[in-house]
Amino acid sequence: MFDAENGGFLAKVIGPKRRWRDYQARVKQLPPNYRTATEAIERYLTHFVPNDGDSTASMFEDLADLVEQAVADGTPIREIVGADPVEFAEAFVKNYTDGGYVPARERKRLSDAIARAAGEQTV
């Protein structure tokens, strides 16, 4: 696998390594339920890898900005993602890429993870 700083496959998936590490550090600082929700959205968004590392890095940095602001404002997770986290994630990612293929199981996985993070029962 190529190194992110050299523009290889890893750079396409996660962006420049330094920005990725900074993003991960920000996510680790979130309260547990917000961190769980962010990591679930992140996992889902990796199916929509933009064409360049900078777009990918920007996408994840913007996600961190959004969630950090929600934490600061006391905004509940459901007010961030709404009733359908898949719809939220797919609308969010449209700002960065034309898409990718997301299997139905990943859609369910995201919905279930957000429900757990929001303190709701899952089936």
ZIBELLIN-V19282 format. One record per residue. N is the residue number from 1. SS is DSSP state (a for helix, b for strand, c for the rest). OMEGA is omega in degrees with one decimal (none if undefined). Layout:
n={N,N}
ss={SS,SS}
omega={OMEGA,OMEGA}
//
This chain:
n={1,2,3,4,5,6,7,8,9,10,11,12,13,14,15,16,17,18,19,20,21,22,23,24,25,26,27,28,29,30,31,32,33,34,35,36,37,38,39,40,41,42,43,44,45,46,47,48,49,50,51,52,53,54,55,56,57,58,59,60,61,62,63,64,65,66,67,68,69,70,71,72,73,74,75,76,77,78,79,80,81,82,83,84,85,86,87,88,89,90,91,92,93,94,95,96,97,98,99,100,101,102,103,104,105,106,107,108,109,110,111,112,113,114,115,116,117,118,119,120,121,122,123}
ss={c,c,c,a,a,a,c,c,a,a,a,a,a,a,c,c,a,a,a,a,a,a,a,a,a,a,a,a,c,c,c,a,a,a,a,a,a,a,a,a,a,a,a,a,a,a,a,a,c,c,c,c,a,a,a,a,a,a,a,a,a,a,a,a,a,a,a,a,a,a,a,a,a,c,c,c,a,a,a,a,a,c,c,c,a,a,a,a,a,a,a,a,a,c,c,c,c,c,c,c,c,c,c,a,a,a,a,a,a,a,a,a,a,a,a,a,a,c,c,c,c,c,c}
omega={-178.0,178.2,-177.7,-178.7,-179.2,173.5,-179.7,-177.3,-178.4,177.8,179.1,-177.4,-173.3,-177.2,179.4,-172.9,-178.7,179.5,178.7,179.5,177.5,177.7,-179.3,178.5,177.8,-179.2,-180.0,-179.7,-178.7,172.2,-172.7,-177.3,176.6,176.6,178.2,179.9,-179.7,179.0,177.1,177.9,178.2,179.5,179.5,-177.3,-179.7,175.5,-177.3,-173.9,175.5,-175.2,180.0,-176.8,179.8,177.5,178.7,-179.8,178.9,-179.8,-178.6,176.3,177.7,175.8,178.4,177.3,-178.4,-176.6,177.5,178.5,177.7,177.4,-179.3,-179.2,-176.5,-179.1,178.3,-179.1,-178.0,176.3,176.7,-171.1,-179.0,-177.3,-176.9,-177.7,177.3,177.9,177.7,-176.6,-178.7,175.0,179.2,-174.4,-179.9,176.1,-172.2,-174.4,174.9,171.2,-178.5,-179.8,178.7,178.8,-179.7,-178.6,177.4,176.0,178.7,-179.8,178.1,-179.6,179.5,-179.4,178.2,177.9,177.8,-179.2,178.8,178.5,-178.6,175.7,173.9,-178.9,none}
//
